[in-house]
């Protein structure tokens, strides 16, 4: 299983330096939506990392699909407050680790 990272070049640079090879730098929101939909159906990808700010820009229907997806798992990370990872861990193991 691969890890994929989607976002701007500045967001994905650290992942590239860490050795992640599946990097997608879509130039606009439309292409980002297309890339995320393709990753939803890619059986080789286990985890998709995306900037939480970019994730919030996606249409509601796509965001729901991404958050409900188990394989691959979509992780929104960034500096903004986002409970996506917290909710995914809580859903997966049944315990809120932040309490």
DSSP file (Angstrom, degrees, kcal/mol; ACC not computed):
  #  RESIDUE AA STRUCTURE BP1 BP2  ACC     N-H-->O    O-->H-N    N-H-->O    O-->H-N    TCO  KAPPA ALPHA  PHI   PSI    X-CA   Y-CA   Z-CA
    1    1 A X              0   0    0      0, 0.0    44,-0.2     0, 0.0     2,-0.2   0.000 360.0 360.0 360.0 138.8    0.0    0.0    0.0
    2    2 A X  E     -a   45   0A   0     42,-3.0    44,-2.9    18,-0.0    45,-1.5  -0.624 360.0-131.7-101.6 159.8    1.2    3.4   -0.9
    3    3 A X  E     -a   47   0A   0     -2,-0.2    19,-0.7    43,-0.2     2,-0.4  -0.946  24.1-164.4-105.7 132.6    0.9    6.8    0.7
    4    4 A X  E     -ab  48  22A   0     43,-2.8    45,-3.1    -2,-0.5     2,-0.4  -0.924   4.5-158.7-117.0 145.3   -0.3    9.7   -1.5
    5    5 A X  E     -ab  49  23A   0     17,-2.4    19,-2.9    -2,-0.4     2,-0.4  -0.990   6.4-168.9-125.9 130.8    0.0   13.3   -0.8
    6    6 A X  E     +ab  50  24A   0     43,-2.8    45,-0.8    -2,-0.4     2,-0.3  -0.970  39.2  67.9-122.2 129.1   -2.2   16.0   -2.5
    7    7 A X  S    S-     0   0    0     17,-2.3    -2,-0.1    -2,-0.4    19,-0.0  -0.981  79.4 -26.7 160.2-167.3   -1.6   19.7   -2.3
    8    8 A X     >  -     0   0    0     -2,-0.3     4,-2.3    17,-0.1     3,-0.2  -0.228  61.8-107.0 -69.3 163.8    0.6   22.6   -3.2
    9    9 A X  H  > S+     0   0    0      1,-0.2     4,-1.5     2,-0.2    -1,-0.1   0.875 121.6  53.5 -61.7 -36.8    4.3   22.1   -3.8
   10   10 A X  H  4 S+     0   0    0      1,-0.2     4,-0.5     2,-0.2    -1,-0.2   0.849 110.9  47.2 -67.8 -32.0    5.1   23.8   -0.4
   11   11 A X  H  4 S+     0   0    0     -3,-0.2     4,-0.4     1,-0.2     3,-0.3   0.893 116.9  41.6 -72.4 -40.6    2.7   21.4    1.4
   12   12 A X  H  X S+     0   0    0     -4,-2.3     4,-2.2     1,-0.2     3,-0.3   0.630  91.4  86.9 -85.5 -13.2    4.0   18.2   -0.3
   13   13 A X  H  X S+     0   0    0     -4,-1.5     4,-2.4     1,-0.2     5,-0.2   0.900  87.7  50.3 -56.7 -46.4    7.8   19.1   -0.2
   14   14 A X  H  > S+     0   0    0     -4,-0.5     4,-1.3    -3,-0.3    -1,-0.2   0.868 110.3  50.7 -61.0 -36.7    8.3   17.7    3.3
   15   15 A X  H  4>S+     0   0    0     -4,-0.4     5,-2.5    -3,-0.3     4,-0.4   0.878 108.8  51.8 -68.6 -37.6    6.6   14.4    2.3
   16   16 A X  H ><5S+     0   0    0     -4,-2.2     3,-1.5     1,-0.2    -2,-0.2   0.928 108.7  50.6 -62.8 -44.1    8.8   14.2   -0.8
   17   17 A X  H 3<5S+     0   0    0     -4,-2.4    -1,-0.2     1,-0.3    -2,-0.2   0.796 106.4  56.2 -64.2 -27.6   11.9   14.7    1.4
   18   18 A X  T 3<5S-     0   0    0     -4,-1.3    -1,-0.3    -5,-0.2    -2,-0.2   0.519 127.6 -98.4 -82.2  -5.2   10.7   11.9    3.7
   19   19 A X  T < 5S+     0   0    0     -3,-1.5     2,-0.4    -4,-0.4    -3,-0.2   0.467  71.4 147.0 106.0   1.9   10.5    9.5    0.7
   20   20 A X      < -     0   0    0     -5,-2.5    -1,-0.3     1,-0.2    -2,-0.1  -0.587  21.4-177.3 -72.0 128.3    6.9    9.6   -0.3
   21   21 A X        +     0   0    0     -2,-0.4     2,-1.5   -18,-0.2    -1,-0.2   0.676  60.5  82.2-102.7 -20.7    6.8    9.2   -4.1
   22   22 A X  E     +b    4   0A   0    -19,-0.7   -17,-2.4     2,-0.0     2,-0.4  -0.659  61.6 158.1 -89.3  85.5    3.1    9.5   -4.9
   23   23 A X  E     -b    5   0A   0     -2,-1.5     2,-0.5   -19,-0.2   -17,-0.2  -0.933  22.3-170.3-115.7 129.6    2.8   13.3   -4.9
   24   24 A X  E     -b    6   0A   0    -19,-2.9   -17,-2.3    -2,-0.4     2,-0.4  -0.984   6.9-177.9-122.7 125.5    0.0   15.2   -6.7
   25   25 A X        -     0   0    0     -2,-0.5   -17,-0.1   -19,-0.2   -16,-0.1  -0.676  12.8-168.6-119.9  74.4    0.2   19.0   -7.1
   26   26 A X        -     0   0    0     -2,-0.4     6,-0.1     1,-0.1    -2,-0.0  -0.400  18.2-141.7 -66.1 139.8   -3.0   20.0   -8.8
   27   27 A X  S    S+     0   0    0     -2,-0.1     2,-0.3   -19,-0.1    -1,-0.1   0.660  77.2  15.0 -78.2 -15.3   -3.0   23.6  -10.1
   28   28 A X  S  > S-     0   0    0      1,-0.1     4,-1.8     0, 0.0     5,-0.1  -0.932  83.6 -96.9-151.3 173.2   -6.6   24.3   -9.2
   29   29 A X  H  > S+     0   0    0     -2,-0.3     4,-2.4     1,-0.2     5,-0.2   0.849 116.8  56.9 -65.4 -35.6   -9.6   23.1   -7.2
   30   30 A X  H  > S+     0   0    0      1,-0.2     4,-2.0     2,-0.2    -1,-0.2   0.938 110.1  43.6 -62.0 -46.8  -11.2   21.3  -10.2
   31   31 A X  H  > S+     0   0    0      1,-0.2     4,-2.7     2,-0.2    -1,-0.2   0.844 110.8  56.0 -68.2 -32.3   -8.1   19.2  -10.8
   32   32 A X  H  X S+     0   0    0     -4,-1.8     4,-2.6     2,-0.2    -1,-0.2   0.918 106.8  50.0 -64.3 -41.6   -7.8   18.5   -7.1
   33   33 A X  H  X S+     0   0    0     -4,-2.4     4,-2.3     2,-0.2    -2,-0.2   0.922 111.6  48.4 -60.3 -44.2  -11.3   17.2   -7.1
   34   34 A X  H  X S+     0   0    0     -4,-2.0     4,-2.2     1,-0.2    -2,-0.2   0.923 111.8  49.3 -62.3 -44.7  -10.5   14.9  -10.0
   35   35 A X  H  X S+     0   0    0     -4,-2.7     4,-2.3     1,-0.2    -2,-0.2   0.911 111.3  49.2 -61.8 -42.7   -7.3   13.7   -8.4
   36   36 A X  H  X S+     0   0    0     -4,-2.6     4,-1.7     1,-0.2    -1,-0.2   0.890 110.2  50.7 -65.8 -39.2   -9.1   12.9   -5.1
   37   37 A X  H  X S+     0   0    0     -4,-2.3     4,-0.8     2,-0.2    -1,-0.2   0.893 110.7  49.4 -65.1 -38.9  -11.9   11.0   -6.9
   38   38 A X  H >< S+     0   0    0     -4,-2.2     3,-0.7     1,-0.2     4,-0.3   0.904 109.4  51.7 -65.6 -40.3   -9.3    8.9   -8.8
   39   39 A X  H >< S+     0   0    0     -4,-2.3     3,-1.0     1,-0.2    -1,-0.2   0.824  99.4  64.9 -66.3 -30.7   -7.5    8.2   -5.5
   40   40 A X  H 3< S+     0   0    0     -4,-1.7    -1,-0.2     1,-0.2    -2,-0.2   0.844 110.0  38.3 -56.8 -33.8  -10.8    7.0   -4.0
   41   41 A X  T << S+     0   0    0     -4,-0.8     2,-0.7    -3,-0.7    -1,-0.2   0.367  88.9 109.4-101.1   3.8  -10.8    4.2   -6.5
   42   42 A X    X   -     0   0    0     -3,-1.0     3,-1.1    -4,-0.3    -3,-0.0  -0.733  48.6-166.7 -87.4 112.5   -7.1    3.4   -6.5
   43   43 A X  T 3  S+     0   0    0     -2,-0.7    -1,-0.2     1,-0.2    -4,-0.0   0.617  83.6  64.2 -74.3 -13.1   -6.5    0.0   -4.7
   44   44 A X  T 3  S+     0   0    0    -43,-0.1   -42,-3.0     2,-0.0     2,-0.5   0.628  88.8  80.3 -83.9 -14.1   -2.7    0.7   -4.5
   45   45 A X  E <   +a    2   0A   0     -3,-1.1   -42,-0.2   -44,-0.2     3,-0.1  -0.822  45.0 170.1-101.5 129.2   -3.2    3.7   -2.1
   46   46 A X  E    S+     0   0A   0    -44,-2.9    27,-2.6    -2,-0.5    26,-0.4   0.736  70.5  27.5-103.8 -32.1   -3.8    3.1    1.6
   47   47 A X  E     -ac   3  73A   0    -45,-1.5   -43,-2.8    25,-0.2     2,-0.5  -0.999  59.3-166.4-136.2 134.6   -3.5    6.6    2.9
   48   48 A X  E     -ac   4  74A   0     25,-3.0    27,-3.3    -2,-0.4     2,-0.5  -0.987   9.9-159.3-120.3 122.8   -4.0   10.0    1.3
   49   49 A X  E     +ac   5  75A   0    -45,-3.1   -43,-2.8    -2,-0.5     2,-0.3  -0.872  17.6 170.0-102.6 132.4   -2.7   13.1    3.0
   50   50 A X  E     -ac   6  76A   0     25,-2.7    27,-2.4    -2,-0.5     2,-0.2  -0.985  42.4 -96.4-140.7 148.4   -4.2   16.4    2.1
   51   51 A X  E  >  - c   0  77A   0    -45,-0.8     4,-2.3    -2,-0.3     3,-0.4  -0.467  31.9-134.0 -63.2 131.0   -4.0   19.9    3.5
   52   52 A X  H  > S+     0   0    0     25,-2.7     4,-2.0     1,-0.2    -1,-0.2   0.847 105.8  56.3 -58.3 -35.5   -7.0   20.4    5.8
   53   53 A X  H  > S+     0   0    0     24,-0.3     4,-0.7     1,-0.2    -1,-0.2   0.894 108.8  46.3 -64.5 -39.2   -7.6   23.9    4.3
   54   54 A X  H >> S+     0   0    0     -3,-0.4     3,-0.8     1,-0.2     4,-0.5   0.885 109.0  55.7 -68.4 -38.5   -7.8   22.3    0.8
   55   55 A X  H >< S+     0   0    0     -4,-2.3     3,-1.1     1,-0.3    -2,-0.2   0.885 103.5  54.4 -61.2 -39.2  -10.1   19.6    2.1
   56   56 A X  H 3< S+     0   0    0     -4,-2.0    -1,-0.3     1,-0.2    -2,-0.2   0.718 101.6  60.0 -68.6 -20.2  -12.5   22.2    3.5
   57   57 A X  H << S+     0   0    0     -3,-0.8    -1,-0.2    -4,-0.7    -2,-0.2   0.618  85.3  99.7 -81.2 -13.4  -12.7   23.8    0.0
   58   58 A X  S << S-     0   0    0     -3,-1.1     5,-0.0    -4,-0.5   -29,-0.0  -0.363  88.6 -89.8 -73.7 152.8  -14.1   20.6   -1.6
   59   59 A X     >  -     0   0    0      1,-0.1     4,-2.5    -2,-0.1     3,-0.2  -0.255  38.1-113.0 -59.6 150.7  -17.8   20.2   -2.3
   60   60 A X  H  > S+     0   0    0      1,-0.2     4,-2.4     2,-0.2     5,-0.2   0.880 114.7  53.4 -54.5 -43.7  -19.8   18.7    0.6
   61   61 A X  H  > S+     0   0    0      1,-0.2     4,-2.0     2,-0.2    -1,-0.2   0.911 111.4  45.2 -61.9 -43.1  -20.6   15.5   -1.2
   62   62 A X  H  > S+     0   0    0     -3,-0.2     4,-2.6     2,-0.2    -1,-0.2   0.910 111.1  53.3 -67.6 -41.6  -16.9   14.8   -2.0
   63   63 A X  H  X S+     0   0    0     -4,-2.5     4,-2.6     1,-0.2    -2,-0.2   0.893 108.9  49.9 -59.9 -39.7  -15.8   15.6    1.5
   64   64 A X  H  X S+     0   0    0     -4,-2.4     4,-2.1    -5,-0.2    -1,-0.2   0.921 110.3  49.9 -64.9 -43.6  -18.4   13.1    2.9
   65   65 A X  H  X S+     0   0    0     -4,-2.0     4,-1.0     1,-0.2    -2,-0.2   0.916 113.0  47.3 -59.9 -42.7  -17.1   10.4    0.5
   66   66 A X  H  < S+     0   0    0     -4,-2.6     8,-0.6     1,-0.2     3,-0.4   0.913 112.8  47.1 -67.1 -42.7  -13.5   11.1    1.6
   67   67 A X  H  < S+     0   0    0     -4,-2.6    -1,-0.2     1,-0.2    -2,-0.2   0.808 113.5  49.0 -71.2 -27.8  -14.3   11.1    5.3
   68   68 A X  H  < S+     0   0    0     -4,-2.1    -1,-0.2    -5,-0.2     2,-0.2   0.632  88.0 107.0 -82.9 -14.6  -16.3    7.8    4.9
   69   69 A X     <  +     0   0    0     -4,-1.0     5,-0.4    -3,-0.4     3,-0.2  -0.451  41.4 178.8 -70.9 132.4  -13.6    6.1    3.0
   70   70 A X        +     0   0    0      1,-0.3     2,-0.4    -2,-0.2    -1,-0.2   0.797  68.2  59.0 -98.7 -41.2  -11.7    3.4    4.9
   71   71 A X  S    S+     0   0    0      1,-0.4    -1,-0.3   -31,-0.1     2,-0.1  -0.883 116.0  24.6-134.5 104.3   -9.4    2.3    2.1
   72   72 A X  S    S-     0   0    0    -26,-0.4     2,-0.5    -2,-0.4    -1,-0.4   0.481  94.1-149.0 -81.0 159.3   -7.8    4.6    1.3
   73   73 A X  E     -c   47   0A   0    -27,-2.6   -25,-3.0    -2,-0.1     2,-0.6  -0.832   9.0-145.0 -92.8 129.7   -8.0    6.7    4.4
   74   74 A X  E     -c   48   0A   0     -8,-0.6     2,-0.5    -2,-0.5   -25,-0.2  -0.860  13.7-167.1-100.5 124.2   -8.0   10.4    3.8
   75   75 A X  E     -c   49   0A   0    -27,-3.3   -25,-2.7    -2,-0.6     2,-0.7  -0.948   7.5-157.6-115.3 118.7   -6.2   12.5    6.4
   76   76 A X  E     +c   50   0A   0     -2,-0.5     9,-0.4   -27,-0.2     2,-0.3  -0.846  23.1 172.4 -92.2 118.1   -6.6   16.3    6.5
   77   77 A X  E     +c   51   0A   0    -27,-2.4   -25,-2.7    -2,-0.7   -24,-0.3  -0.894  14.9 103.4-125.1 157.1   -3.6   17.9    8.2
   78   78 A X  S    S-     0   0    0     -2,-0.3     4,-0.1   -27,-0.2    -2,-0.0  -0.970  75.4 -69.2 161.1-171.4   -2.5   21.4    8.7
   79   79 A X  S    S+     0   0    0     -2,-0.3     2,-0.1     2,-0.1    -1,-0.1   0.698  97.5  90.2 -85.7 -20.3   -2.4   24.4   11.0
   80   80 A X  S    S-     0   0    0      1,-0.1     2,-0.3    -3,-0.1    -2,-0.1  -0.440  93.3 -93.9 -76.6 151.7   -6.1   25.1   11.1
   81   81 A X        +     0   0    0     -2,-0.1     2,-0.4     2,-0.1    -1,-0.1  -0.494  57.5 162.7 -65.0 123.1   -8.3   23.4   13.7
   82   82 A X        -     0   0    0     -2,-0.3     4,-0.3    -4,-0.1     3,-0.2  -0.979  31.6-165.6-148.0 130.7   -9.7   20.3   12.1
   83   83 A X     >  +     0   0    0     -2,-0.4     4,-2.9     1,-0.2     5,-0.2   0.249  62.1 105.7-100.0  12.2  -11.3   17.3   13.9
   84   84 A X  H  > S+     0   0    0      1,-0.2     4,-2.4     2,-0.2     5,-0.2   0.948  84.1  41.9 -59.0 -52.5  -11.2   15.0   10.9
   85   85 A X  H  > S+     0   0    0     -9,-0.4     4,-2.5    -3,-0.2     5,-0.2   0.918 114.9  52.0 -61.9 -43.3   -8.3   12.8   12.2
   86   86 A X  H  > S+     0   0    0     -4,-0.3     4,-2.5     1,-0.2    -1,-0.2   0.931 111.9  45.7 -58.0 -47.3   -9.8   12.8   15.7
   87   87 A X  H  X S+     0   0    0     -4,-2.9     4,-2.5     1,-0.2    -1,-0.2   0.869 111.4  52.5 -66.6 -36.5  -13.1   11.6   14.4
   88   88 A X  H  X S+     0   0    0     -4,-2.4     4,-2.3    -5,-0.2    -2,-0.2   0.912 111.8  45.5 -66.4 -41.7  -11.6    9.0   12.2
   89   89 A X  H  X S+     0   0    0     -4,-2.5     4,-2.7     2,-0.2     5,-0.5   0.931 113.5  49.9 -65.9 -44.3   -9.5    7.5   15.1
   90   90 A X  H  X S+     0   0    0     -4,-2.5     4,-2.0    -5,-0.2    -2,-0.2   0.905 113.1  46.9 -59.4 -42.2  -12.6    7.6   17.3
   91   91 A X  H  < S+     0   0    0     -4,-2.5    -1,-0.2     1,-0.2    -2,-0.2   0.885 114.5  47.1 -66.8 -39.0  -14.7    5.9   14.7
   92   92 A X  H  < S+     0   0    0     -4,-2.3    -2,-0.2    -5,-0.2    -1,-0.2   0.901 129.4  18.9 -72.9 -41.4  -12.0    3.2   14.0
   93   93 A X  H  < S-     0   0    0     -4,-2.7    -3,-0.2     2,-0.2    -2,-0.2   0.550  96.2-123.8-111.5  -8.2  -11.2    2.3   17.6
   94   94 A X  S  < S+     0   0    0     -4,-2.0     2,-0.4    -5,-0.5    -4,-0.2   0.615  77.5 100.2  80.9  11.3  -14.2    3.5   19.5
   95   95 A X  S    S-     0   0    0     -6,-0.4     2,-0.9    -5,-0.1    -2,-0.2  -0.993  70.0-132.4-133.6 137.1  -12.2    5.7   21.9
   96   96 A X    >   -     0   0    0     -2,-0.4     3,-1.4     1,-0.2    -9,-0.1  -0.790  19.2-167.8 -86.6 105.0  -11.6    9.5   21.8
   97   97 A X  T 3  S+     0   0    0     -2,-0.9    -1,-0.2     1,-0.3   -11,-0.0   0.628  79.8  66.4 -71.7 -13.5   -7.8    9.7   22.4
   98   98 A X  T 3         0   0    0      1,-0.2    -1,-0.3   -12,-0.1    -2,-0.0   0.491 360.0 360.0 -87.4  -2.4   -7.9   13.4   23.1
   99   99 A X    <         0   0    0     -3,-1.4    -1,-0.2     0, 0.0    -2,-0.2   0.411 360.0 360.0-100.8 360.0   -9.9   13.0   26.3
